[in-house]
Amino acid sequence: MPLFFRKKKPSDDARKRLEYQMCLAKEAGADDILDISKCELSEVPYGAFATCKVLQKKVLIIHTNNLTSLVPKSCSLLSLITLKVLDLHDNQLVSLPADIGQLTSLQVLNLERNLLKCLPQSIGDLAQLQTLNVKGNKLKELPATVSGLRSLRALDVSENLLQELPRVLAHVRTLETLTLDASSMTYPSPDVCSAGTESIQQFLCRECGIPYYPPSHYLLPTLESDGGGTSVDGVDRAAHKYLEEESEWQNKFLDYEKRKEKKMQEKLEFERRLNMGQREHALLVQQVNSQKDEILQTVREDQLRLEEGLTKHQRYLEEERLKLLQQLKQAEQGIAGRIQKLLEDNQRQKQSADILKSLENERIRMEQLMAITQEETEHLRRREVASAMQQMLAESYKNKLLQMTYESRRQDLVNQACSSLAEMDQKFQQILAWQQLDQNKAVSQILQEIEMQKAAFEALQVKKDLMHRQIRNQGVITEQRQALGYLLQQLLKEKRQREEELQQILLEMEAKSETKQENYWLIQYQRLLNQKPLSLKLQEEGLEGQLVNLLMELSAERYLPVFAHHRVSLQALSTMTARDLEKIGVTEAGLQRAILKRAQEILAVAKTIPELLRTVDAEVPAAPEPSAPLEEPPSPAVPTAPPLRWDEKKSECVVCMEQEVRPQPTRGAGAGGGVRAESSTSPVCGLVILKISRFS
């Protein structure tokens, strides 16, 4: 087994992707995301930590690489203090940094498909962590500090070597989703684990001896009535409505996070398509270059014939060039010696600068012993710099003289070569004229191909512009995120205000007198009647009027929905027995006999006087509303409402607040007395108002 491994270098595509993503993250108007995934990295580059620290990135995505550690040398984990999302799935991480708890703003941590054998103890310091995914690792246990994850909502520990859950997991009250391998668990048992997250949390709470409450109790706390009294229906309904609004806002926030993730996937897909387009363009350029090479090959063959004639002249020129190179080499050696002297002078200047720095430090430390002031030090430094500059100017002047002599010699040689070349040009001018026509044809073909390349490059540039425009639009998402945060703060303030208002209403309603309760419960009962299902109202309207009067005379109006549901008529009632009535829900034996007896009497009268039955049906235009049931005297803690004044001549509708209503005939009264129900109809909204009175 070799002792040293050579690190595999990333491919050109991976290196280009890394450079592109790093440049994209530093552009003006870039979003809070740094994505360096699929770059074949063996360690996180230093520039990524610096970018996250300077630009305060909130999302760092490094998945699908070859990472064995998160923090490289000479880097600190505090550079990632602003991160909210850290995605490290599909890597080769063996362990996490021991100080991972310093990332106090982290909300999502994805460690899926790595080689982790344990989690650090400091992971419990991530108080804002909401999602922890350690699926597909080699974990054998979870640390006890996971109880400190008081905001954790989703935990995935499946596909590990885990067989027991820590008992302290019961203290994570916000946990909504717990994913694990139920068949391999020993504590809790597989039956409990397969029943779901709620069953597991209930089991752990029993083991710890603490009461269990669902996560919604901590995420969205509900309102409770004070003093242990009975809650008012209207207040409960308002509280329930408020909780529904709160849950809707939570759902909207989660939908926003999902849309953000979807945008990220679309961005990656767009980059993949862009890379494919670049490859296609490279293939096109390669094809064009091959065609160009073929054309140039023909031109090159023609030039070879010319080169054979020029070979002799080139040999002569080569000899001259060698002589010139020898002279240049000697001149360069002289220049190199002078440069060496300059470097030595620079070294001496650096040494003098180091000495000055050490003297400066010694002056600061031992201020009383030093006699040299700052001005003297500066004067000495200026004097040394001036002498060094003077020496450099002298050397540069010498170099300039050497360069001038070299230029003059080179110009003479060039003039000689030009004169000899001019003679050769006259000889080959005629040959070049014939080749000019062939070259023009080749150039025209190359220009056409260049135009095609230009069009392809313009199309590629348009794609890049679209991509940059979409990336800049991500800034709008940041503004929307800030607006959502402001809205959440406003909602929390309104929630506290509503809680105080509801408590004040409860106190005011408890302070009212007990004598006003009867009217309040009648209004509440009227509202319940208005909420009766439409199908039940239609069935009750289909009942015979005489059957309705019969039930109301016997104080059995509560069975009106039962008779309407079974579509019982007077004719069918006369043929029924007490057992049949008991089957449909009428259980009182005396009431059964009274109903059957009264139905037979009505049918007997209807056979002799049929007009009486039609008259009664005409007087009852619709099915009656059930009268209000007798209420037990309430306890003093129950909120009361103002009493109804039966002696008033005008009634007020509880919906449209109209004073004048049209009275309706009395629908029925108890056979033995006790309660009388009178109804009236509002001319504005058509609502039936019930008046209930007691009599002996």
WORAHU-V570032 format. One line per field, one symbol per residue. burial: I if it has 24 or more other C-alpha atoms within 12 Angstrom, else O. A space follows every 50 residues. Layout:
burial = ???
//
This chain:
burial = OOOOOOOOOOOOOOOOIIOOIIOIIIOOOIIIIIIIIIIIIIIIIOIIII IIIOIIIIIIIIIIIIIIIIIOOOOOIOIIIIIIIIIIIIIIIOIIIOII IIIIIIIIIIIIIIIIIIIIIIIIIIIIIIIIIIIIIIIIIIIIIIIIII IIIIIIIIIIIIIIIIIIIIIIIIIIIIIIIIOOIOIIOOOIIOOOIIII IIIIIOOOOOOIIIIOOOOIOIIOIOOOOOIIOOIOOOIOOIIOOIOOOO OOOOOOOOOIOOOIOOIOOOIOOIOOOOOOIOOOOOOOOOOIOOOOOOIO OOOOOIOOOOOOOOOOOOOOOOOOOOOOOOOOOOOOOOOOOOOOOOOOOO OOOOOOOOOOOOOOOOOOOOOOOOOOOOOOOOOOOOOIOOOOOOOOOOOO OOOOOOOOOOOOOOOOOOOOOOOOOOOOOOOOOOOOOOOOOOOOOOOOOO OOOOOOOOOIOOOOOOIIOOIOOIOOIOOOOOOOOOOOOOOOOOIOOOIO OIIOOIOOIIOOOOOIIIIIIIIIIIOOOOOOOOOIIOIIIIIIIIIIII IIIIIIIOIIIIIIOOOIIIOOIIOOOIOOIOOIOIOOOOIIIIIIOIII OIIOOOOOOOOOIOOOOOOIOIIIIIIIIOOOOOOOIIIIIOOIOOOOOO IIIIOOOOOOIIIIOOIIIIOOOOIIIIIIIIOOOOIIIIIIIOOO
//
